[in-house]
Amino acid sequence: MEENVGFILGSPQRERVLRVLSSKGKMTTERIAKVEHIPLQAIKRIVKEMEERGIIKDEGGAWNLTEMGQEVDKEIKKRT
């Protein structure tokens, strides 16, 4: 898990994606881009990287945190 915490904290945009999914729940790629004011292409890259690490998963076209993602979020909240 520590590696995933470092991965998220290594990018303010990844941290924003994690936090918005944690606070608002499932969201589409397009919605994340709109809410966070991050270009769609950047969000597409970020969610792919986060999915590959098991932090988020696609649930019927919307992204949601996995159990690992929830644990990473809790750990980051403790540190900040």
Residue pairs with C-beta under 8 A, 6 or more apart in sequence:
1 68
1 71
1 72
1 75
4 53
4 54
4 55
4 68
4 72
5 72
5 75
5 76
5 79
7 14
7 49
7 53
7 55
8 14
8 15
8 18
8 55
8 72
8 76
9 15
9 76
9 79
11 46
13 36
13 38
13 42
13 46
14 46
14 49
14 50
15 76
16 36
16 38
17 32
17 36
17 38
17 43
17 46
17 47
17 50
17 56
18 50
18 55
18 65
18 69
18 72
18 73
18 76
19 73
20 27
20 32
20 35
20 36
21 27
21 32
21 56
21 63
21 64
21 65
21 69
22 65
22 69
22 70
22 73
24 35
25 64
26 59
26 62
26 63
26 64
27 35
27 62
27 63
28 61
28 62
28 63
29 40
29 43
29 44
29 47
29 63
30 40
32 38
32 43
32 47
32 63
33 39
33 40
33 42
33 43
36 43
38 46
47 56
47 63
50 56
50 69
51 57
51 58
51 63
53 68
54 66
54 68
54 69
55 65
55 66
55 68
55 69
55 72
56 63
56 64
56 65
56 66
56 69
57 63
57 64
57 66
65 73
